[in-house]
Amino acid sequence: MKQKLVILSGAGMSAESGFSTFRDKGGLWEQHPVEQVATPEGWVNNPALVTKFYNSLRLGLIEAKPNQGHYDVAALEQEYDVCVVTQNVDNLHERAGSSRVIHLHGELMKVCSSRDPNNPRFIRTLHESEWEVPVGTLCEDGSLLRPWIVWFGEAVPNLEMAAREVAEADIFVIIGSSLAVYPAAGLVHYAPEKARIFLIDPNDVNVSTHRRVEVIRLPASKGVAELRHRLTTLSGVDK
């Protein structure tokens, strides 16, 4: 039976793909205030602005490509039972070949009802040719069509599912996450005592846990390759 490997990926996972991150210097929050484009209040105040903002993000995502880190994460499925839990709203993990991805903060290429955002009846995946949602487009329930994104102040619908996956992990890997955004940052506390924990990030990251964390101070494209090397070495020692 394959060991269970759960990955928590953050903005740093996609940064090398040319897809703008939100919190880093020069990120999207410096260009667009959070209150205007990532809160329910911002949507109510100016749905046209929010719609145009996410249209532009979709175009950027379509032009972006998975980086080597994404492909190496997908390749881990050859040896492990892999589940990717991502804080990212892009689909780069899926495009690289990962078969099981849980999105904590929604998905940029999906739209939903603004009256009932998490009703599966009204969640729809856009084809690349549909990236530009016309301002004022209505959902089937008569409300405005909005991005299926978890905005600040909204509940994280997939959090419990992610916590269950982490609780079963033999190996838990954090890639490119500042661990500054809760509740996602708290997932590390669900990792079993037996689980090995790795952190891949070129920057200093404060991991709030008493557990031993093996740090790989590299960007995702090189860090996941190093992770695979270390796991192979560890596997050899176990045998």
Disulfide bonds with the S-S distance in Angstrom:
none
